[in-house]
């Protein structure tokens, strides 16, 4: 019985460990492995809640530990990836400008630090989640793992799908990266109800939306690979909005 109590928290600690390792890899300049590690964290984050419900060992300590782990893995690590991407885009654009104008290098303010709005808003989002009674079976605002996985998809698309020239030119755009940081930060706190991938049972009637979303996600990943990730998150937001309208009309 004592071992059973600690299983979900042990899985949460695996999430936290992957987040720490991801940060190390970011500092080493390996954004690909850092992104994979955050991907593993998302798997651990799903299964800690899954096993807590399965074993019926949920606790306030486990909930707080989960949020603390998420803060590192889905709040800090993705912001550091964005920090690096903005810095790389800025240097690339600056070097191009210097070559064209035969100018010498000079110090210019780099708005990399706007990436940390992701960390700040993630912290606020997690604190609200722990104290918001509306978010027991669903979410209000974009969940931090969903936000993190979009950010992680950017270096993966650039590395493994370079033939998507238009998409990659957008990904490397300084304006896009800054605007994306601010938009994703806003979505974390947006008053938009979003369905959670929490299965209390596995009946089709009770989980239609979840099953449809998971099947669509799998098909998109098989067909489109890493570019499917931001598409899936966009679909998730749109499905949540449509579901909210449907529920309101039903009432």
Secondary structure by P-SEA (a helix, b strand, c coil): cccccaaaaaaaaaaaaaaaaaaaaaaaccaaaaaaaaaaaaaaaaaaaaaaaaaccccaaaaaaaaaaaaaacccaaaaaaaaaaaaaaaaaaaaaaaaaccccccccccccccaaaaaaaaaaaaaaacccccccccccccaaaaaaaaaaaaaaaaccccaaaaaaaaacaaaaaaaaaaaaaaacccbbbbbcccccccccccaaaaaaaaaaaaaaaaccccaaaaaaaaaaaaaaaaaaaaaaac
